[in-house]
Amino acid sequence: MKYFVAELIGTFILLLLGSGVVANVVLPKTKGTQSGWMVITTAWAFAVFVAVVVAGPYSGAHINPAVSVGLAIAGEFSWDLVPIYVLAQVIGAGLGAFVAWIVYRDHYKETTDPDLLFAPFGTAPAIKNYFSNFISEVVGTFVLIFVILYSTPASLQDVQQTPIGLGDLGALPVAILVWVIGLALGGTTGYAINPARDLGPRIAHALIPMKGKGSSGWDYSWVPILGPLVGAALAAVLFILLKDILI
């Protein structure tokens, strides 16, 4: 139960702050309107920092199904815990985006542009090309998981007592890692690199009544879900192949 609660709270905080900064930047009449990509990527990075600080001691702070799956494939995390983690992450992400919507509700009312109404909830490509978008998510998540695997002393831990994850990499290093991924690789798709970050809020967007709300983009939703999972799997497989050589 503590793993479920920790992952839910950690991912809730991640999306409350992450969805909140996007709303602050893209919605009309906020203090941060049009403040740009640097503000978004920086706030997302430090949202990860805060989430890891909170959840790390209790669950390892995966806050991302790609992390849970990648670690499990690499043999560094128990498969039995993966469903518990993923469910908590999706629910926490959806709740975080919902509360961010409550905070910015008056500003949502200032626009009927469906793209702006959706932006704080889910990712969308700058240029829609499913293959290219998929590759972008694969590569971004590959970097995330590969660095985590090589920065975590997983073999020294009992995953049933202290599950490994971002918390073992360290809150500040993982924040910097997410920051540079966003700055370097995030411009094509908005760098979901986290299926729960995209799926939970996308469900929330579909359920929340908003005037002028358009589609929740379900035709694209498979990209930020499958792309990160594939990237995580590739990182884990390469980690296994190189383990005897580099570790």
Steps between C-alpha positions, in 0.01 A plus 500: 500500500781745580640456148161576346446809716853631445481459121154658490609802704828538313335489158222728624758763595684452170186574297364769727818699439562384143147557377494820704803651327361421155170665598692801632691539174232430238174626651390866468539762772728304732813653651709265288325522164737449206803453727619216278661161472780565747246566775310183415803272488649648815179464700449142379854416608449639847157338519687172461741614772215566744322175414818297552570668835149410621463146364861384483539374857185288478473362146818601320296771324449338163211742425510360146390160360799506263731504802315212668492290183857581400638405839295180502627396156855567617440270796538785749137520613231248586240439227246433775514867598468643148114497480475665843743772399344565159145526638612744768693707245208531258253593775742748657573664166132543422428649841796736474382636165147534637613711796716715270185560293319615815783742578490651148128460439433873451772513236362199318178699469689777318554288187301269276807387307485120532877465463565735792234326708669166439866600530529480881356148496682305232778513246452575132755508219631819346477324163275195495688209350423188697823322411724798579302582813528141617876499444532826697326345801706182469830688492414740783388219728797285402733771630299532822498129581854429384643770726287381792622143457864604496461739790316273744679246719213260446689180568563611858131530583212271584223624269232347719603723792626814329400510132756677289418787269562866444547550872819297491642711221438805718244777477722770351683282245175357368351850478799608290461186287134577428584866438761424234275242334230766473735765368683275255238249386162632612421749226343247265233342722510679834702207643244296689767234575243376751178313406325592827587869458307494174226242555370611840464868407358408158225307675445798731469730196239269350294506822526865606224725363659796321333739261654476153692185586598300196633151456714332763724379218448128545618436143848615610492368856671171415822685415573638851394166650676244281798717404630534857440131572698398192777745589514360852514143370784581259697672775451200729607252231814698418575527872481120529723449194763745627473413868786252509724733300445832671400408856 
